[in-house]
Amino acid sequence: MTGDTKWLTGTGVVLAGLLGGLLSAQIQGVNTSLSGRMERLENRFDGLDERLRNVEITLGKVDQRLLTIERVVLPGNEQPGE
Protein backbone atom coordinates (compact mmCIF):
# COMPACT_ATOMS: atom_id res chain seq x y z
CA MET A 1 0.00 0.00 0.00
CA THR A 2 1.38 3.37 -0.92
CA GLY A 3 1.19 6.43 1.27
CA ASP A 4 -1.53 7.98 -0.89
CA THR A 5 -3.68 4.86 -0.61
CA LYS A 6 -3.34 4.91 3.18
CA TRP A 7 -4.31 8.60 3.32
CA LEU A 8 -7.26 8.02 1.02
CA THR A 9 -8.46 5.03 3.05
CA GLY A 10 -8.02 6.90 6.33
CA THR A 11 -9.86 9.94 5.00
CA GLY A 12 -12.71 7.72 3.77
CA VAL A 13 -13.02 6.01 7.16
CA VAL A 14 -13.03 9.36 9.00
CA LEU A 15 -15.64 10.83 6.61
CA ALA A 16 -17.81 7.74 6.96
CA GLY A 17 -17.60 8.05 10.75
CA LEU A 18 -18.49 11.74 10.64
CA LEU A 19 -21.41 11.17 8.28
CA GLY A 20 -22.64 8.31 10.47
CA GLY A 21 -22.49 10.54 13.55
CA LEU A 22 -24.31 13.39 11.82
CA LEU A 23 -26.97 11.02 10.51
CA SER A 24 -27.40 9.53 13.97
CA ALA A 25 -27.84 12.99 15.52
CA GLN A 26 -30.36 13.95 12.85
CA ILE A 27 -32.38 10.77 13.41
CA GLN A 28 -32.34 11.38 17.17
CA GLY A 29 -33.71 14.91 16.62
CA VAL A 30 -36.50 13.59 14.40
CA ASN A 31 -37.37 10.90 16.97
CA THR A 32 -37.54 13.49 19.75
CA SER A 33 -39.75 15.77 17.66
CA LEU A 34 -42.08 12.94 16.67
CA SER A 35 -42.36 11.73 20.26
CA GLY A 36 -43.45 15.20 21.38
CA ARG A 37 -46.00 15.46 18.60
CA MET A 38 -47.40 12.00 19.34
CA GLU A 39 -47.76 12.86 23.01
CA ARG A 40 -49.67 16.05 22.15
CA LEU A 41 -51.95 14.08 19.82
CA GLU A 42 -52.63 11.50 22.54
CA ASN A 43 -53.53 14.29 24.96
CA ARG A 44 -55.91 15.82 22.41
CA PHE A 45 -57.57 12.44 21.80
CA ASP A 46 -57.95 11.92 25.54
CA GLY A 47 -59.63 15.34 25.78
CA LEU A 48 -61.93 14.52 22.87
CA ASP A 49 -62.81 11.19 24.46
CA GLU A 50 -63.77 12.92 27.70
CA ARG A 51 -65.86 15.51 25.86
CA LEU A 52 -67.63 12.79 23.88
CA ARG A 53 -68.39 10.90 27.09
CA ASN A 54 -69.93 14.08 28.56
CA VAL A 55 -72.06 14.54 25.44
CA GLU A 56 -73.26 10.92 25.68
CA ILE A 57 -74.22 11.40 29.34
CA THR A 58 -76.06 14.65 28.57
CA LEU A 59 -77.92 13.07 25.64
CA GLY A 60 -78.96 10.20 27.90
CA LYS A 61 -80.42 12.71 30.36
CA VAL A 62 -82.24 14.54 27.55
CA ASP A 63 -83.63 11.23 26.29
CA GLN A 64 -84.95 10.39 29.76
CA ARG A 65 -86.61 13.80 30.07
CA LEU A 66 -88.15 13.46 26.62
CA LEU A 67 -89.57 10.05 27.50
CA THR A 68 -91.07 11.51 30.69
CA ILE A 69 -92.67 14.38 28.76
CA GLU A 70 -94.03 11.98 26.11
CA ARG A 71 -95.67 9.83 28.81
CA VAL A 72 -97.41 12.89 30.27
CA VAL A 73 -98.40 14.58 26.99
CA LEU A 74 -99.08 11.44 24.94
CA PRO A 75 -100.43 8.92 27.44
CA GLY A 76 -100.51 5.25 26.44
CA ASN A 77 -101.86 3.64 23.33
CA GLU A 78 -105.46 4.24 24.21
CA GLN A 79 -107.89 3.65 21.39
CA PRO A 80 -110.62 6.24 20.82
CA GLY A 81 -113.94 5.24 22.39
CA GLU A 82 -112.45 3.04 25.11
Secondary structure, DSSP 8 states (H G I E B T S, - for coil): --HHHHHHHHHHHHHHHHHHHHHHHHHHHHHHHHHHHHHHHHHHHHHHHHHHHHHHHHHHHHHHHHHHHHHHHS-TT--TT-
